[in-house]
Amino acid sequence: MSALEKARIFDPDAPKSGFYVQFNPNTLEYAAGLSGQACKGAADRAGQEGAGVPDLQSAPLAEPQGAVLSVRLFYHTYTSPSSFTDVRADISRIRAFLPRTTEKARAKSPRVTFAWGTMTHTGTMESFSVSYQMFAHDGTPVQAEASITIRGEDPDVCSASADQSPGNPLESNPQQDGGRVSDVPSWLFQ
């Protein structure tokens, strides 16, 4: 049996500062291509200007949109009524890759890489949402599902083939990262 390969998230300019996800995702959604429609205002029958109506006569050569990778990540930090931690600490690590607004009110989008096995996707985080699904007796959130979307390069272009695996840019062991993977029952990984 081969070793468990953990998915990881990191800054492509500083890969050693990244982290492993707690549970590997069971689904990755990928989309790439050109924008097929342009949305422009159009006059309706009453002569009022409409917003966001698809312009069906858009230019034949649309702008390239890059690739989009969407992933749902699951986190669980409850082991017993007396042993749990706030799951928001793990979620905040992902949230750190959201675009930040500076004093000049311009958003700065940090680059982020999602890597798992031979697939690597680098870009900027386009969307982030989290659903807190379980709470401890005192109201502490202990289970969450985070959904992220990264717009960037085409993963099929920048992925490594199985015989050219890029290696692990993180030196820490996923079994020791945050001390949580080893706390999870072993049957989850079988």
Backbone torsions as a table, in degrees:
resi	resn	phi	psi	omega
1	MET	NA	133.8	-178.7
2	SER	-82.1	164.1	-178.5
3	ALA	-71.1	150.2	178.2
4	LEU	-69.3	124.3	176.9
5	GLU	-95.1	120.6	-178.9
6	LYS	-96.5	139.5	174.0
7	ALA	-70.7	150.0	-178.8
8	ARG	-140.8	156.5	179.0
9	ILE	-126.4	132.8	-178.6
10	PHE	-158.4	163.4	173.5
11	ASP	-78.0	123.3	-177.0
12	PRO	-64.0	-19.4	177.6
13	ASP	-86.3	-13.6	178.1
14	ALA	-144.1	69.5	-172.9
15	PRO	-62.4	-25.0	-179.2
16	LYS	-74.2	-13.1	-180.0
17	SER	-89.2	5.6	-177.1
18	GLY	-79.3	-170.8	-178.4
19	PHE	-149.1	157.9	176.4
20	TYR	-88.9	148.1	173.0
21	VAL	-76.6	156.7	-178.3
22	GLN	-72.1	-46.6	177.9
23	PHE	-124.5	135.3	175.6
24	ASN	-62.8	144.5	179.2
25	PRO	-69.8	156.2	175.0
26	ASN	-99.9	-7.8	179.5
27	THR	-145.1	135.0	169.9
28	LEU	-120.9	129.1	177.9
29	GLU	-107.5	132.4	-174.0
30	TYR	-131.5	136.0	176.2
31	ALA	-142.4	141.4	178.2
32	ALA	-149.3	160.7	176.7
33	GLY	140.1	-163.6	-179.6
34	LEU	-100.0	155.2	174.7
35	SER	-73.7	119.1	-175.7
36	GLY	-86.0	-15.7	-178.5
37	GLN	-134.4	152.5	170.5
38	ALA	-115.0	136.4	177.7
39	CYS	-99.2	119.9	178.7
40	LYS	-132.4	159.1	174.8
41	GLY	-68.7	145.8	178.9
42	ALA	-139.9	146.7	179.9
43	ALA	-78.0	133.2	175.0
44	ASP	-89.1	-175.9	-175.2
45	ARG	-62.2	-29.7	-178.9
46	ALA	-84.5	0.6	179.3
47	GLY	85.2	6.2	179.1
48	GLN	-83.5	142.5	178.7
49	GLU	-74.5	126.1	177.9
50	GLY	-100.8	150.4	179.7
51	ALA	-113.4	140.9	174.8
52	GLY	74.5	19.1	177.5
53	VAL	-83.3	129.0	-179.4
54	PRO	-60.2	132.6	175.8
55	ASP	-91.8	105.6	-174.6
56	LEU	-75.8	-4.0	177.6
57	GLN	-112.1	45.5	179.9
58	SER	-72.5	167.3	-179.5
59	ALA	-59.4	141.7	-177.4
60	PRO	-65.0	-28.8	178.0
61	LEU	-107.1	101.8	-177.3
62	ALA	-83.1	166.7	179.1
63	GLU	-72.1	137.8	175.4
64	PRO	-65.5	138.3	-177.8
65	GLN	-106.3	-1.2	-177.1
66	GLY	74.4	-157.0	-179.1
67	ALA	-120.3	152.3	179.6
68	VAL	-125.6	129.5	175.9
69	LEU	-116.0	124.4	177.5
70	SER	-115.0	133.8	-175.8
71	VAL	-138.0	140.9	171.3
72	ARG	-109.3	127.9	-177.6
73	LEU	-117.3	135.1	-176.0
74	PHE	-107.7	134.3	178.1
75	TYR	-130.4	139.2	-178.7
76	HIS	-144.4	122.2	-175.5
77	THR	-121.7	12.6	-177.9
78	TYR	-98.8	124.4	175.4
79	THR	-116.5	-29.4	176.5
80	SER	-164.3	169.3	-179.8
81	PRO	-59.5	-23.0	179.5
82	SER	-106.2	0.5	-176.9
83	SER	-135.3	96.0	177.3
84	PHE	-157.8	160.5	174.9
85	THR	-132.0	162.9	179.3
86	ASP	-72.2	121.2	-177.2
87	VAL	-68.2	-17.6	-178.8
88	ARG	-63.8	-21.0	176.2
89	ALA	-64.2	-40.3	177.4
90	ASP	-70.8	-40.5	-178.6
91	ILE	-65.2	-36.0	-178.7
92	SER	-65.2	-25.8	177.2
93	ARG	-65.8	-37.3	177.6
94	ILE	-72.7	-44.8	-178.1
95	ARG	-58.7	-25.4	-179.7
96	ALA	-61.0	-18.7	-179.6
97	PHE	-89.5	1.2	176.2
98	LEU	-69.2	151.2	175.9
99	PRO	-58.4	139.1	-179.4
100	ARG	-109.5	142.7	176.9
101	THR	-92.1	130.1	177.8
102	THR	-93.3	179.3	-180.0
103	GLU	-60.6	-27.0	-179.3
104	LYS	-84.8	10.2	177.9
105	ALA	61.9	24.3	174.5
106	ARG	-104.6	134.5	-179.7
107	ALA	-80.1	131.6	174.6
108	LYS	-105.7	122.2	-178.1
109	SER	-101.2	108.2	176.4
110	PRO	-69.9	147.1	176.9
111	ARG	-78.7	148.8	-179.3
112	VAL	-140.3	145.9	176.0
113	THR	-122.7	132.9	171.3
114	PHE	-109.1	123.6	-178.2
115	ALA	-131.2	134.8	176.5
116	TRP	-152.2	121.1	-178.1
117	GLY	60.4	-123.9	-178.4
118	THR	-96.1	2.4	180.0
119	MET	-101.4	132.0	177.4
120	THR	-133.4	132.3	178.3
121	HIS	-130.8	122.3	-178.7
122	THR	-118.1	138.3	178.0
123	GLY	177.7	-147.9	176.9
124	THR	-120.4	148.0	-178.6
125	MET	-73.8	116.8	-177.7
126	GLU	-88.5	-35.3	177.9
127	SER	-148.5	155.3	-179.1
128	PHE	-149.2	131.0	172.2
129	SER	-145.6	153.5	-179.2
130	VAL	-137.8	142.3	176.1
131	SER	-120.4	116.3	176.1
132	TYR	-85.9	123.0	-167.9
133	GLN	-115.7	-12.3	-179.4
134	MET	-149.9	144.3	-176.3
135	PHE	-132.8	146.6	175.9
136	ALA	-75.0	174.6	-177.4
137	HIS	-58.6	-27.1	-179.1
138	ASP	-95.5	7.6	178.2
139	GLY	92.2	1.0	178.3
140	THR	-69.0	126.8	176.6
141	PRO	-69.2	128.5	-176.2
142	VAL	-123.7	-2.4	177.0
143	GLN	-144.0	136.5	-178.7
144	ALA	-150.4	153.4	172.0
145	GLU	-123.0	117.6	-179.9
146	ALA	-104.4	133.5	177.1
147	SER	-112.9	126.3	179.4
148	ILE	-126.7	150.6	174.5
149	THR	-128.9	127.0	-179.8
150	ILE	-116.4	122.3	176.4
151	ARG	-100.9	128.3	-179.0
152	GLY	-176.2	-138.8	-175.5
153	GLU	-73.2	160.0	178.7
154	ASP	-73.7	117.3	-178.7
155	PRO	-61.4	-29.0	179.0
156	ASP	-68.3	-24.2	178.8
157	VAL	-84.8	-40.8	-174.2
158	CYS	-98.1	5.3	177.8
159	SER	-81.1	156.2	178.1
160	ALA	-96.2	145.3	175.9
161	SER	-73.4	164.8	-175.7
162	ALA	-58.9	-32.6	-179.6
163	ASP	-88.9	-1.7	178.5
164	GLN	-124.2	39.7	-178.2
165	SER	-56.0	132.8	-174.3
166	PRO	-71.7	-6.2	-177.3
167	GLY	85.0	176.8	-175.8
168	ASN	-98.1	115.2	-179.9
169	PRO	-75.2	-11.0	179.4
170	LEU	-102.5	136.8	-178.4
171	GLU	-88.5	-19.4	-177.7
172	SER	-73.9	155.1	179.2
173	ASN	-86.1	130.4	-179.3
174	PRO	-62.2	-24.0	178.4
175	GLN	-72.4	-16.3	-179.2
176	GLN	-111.2	-7.3	-176.7
177	ASP	-66.7	107.6	178.8
178	GLY	76.1	-4.2	177.7
179	GLY	70.6	12.8	-173.6
180	ARG	-100.5	-33.5	-176.8
181	VAL	-61.5	-39.5	-179.4
182	SER	-70.5	-17.6	178.1
183	ASP	-81.8	-12.0	-176.5
184	VAL	-84.5	139.6	179.5
185	PRO	-54.9	138.3	-176.7
186	SER	-64.6	-24.2	-179.5
187	TRP	-64.2	-20.4	178.5
188	LEU	-66.8	-24.3	-175.8
189	PHE	-102.4	9.0	-178.9
190	GLN	-98.8	NA	NA
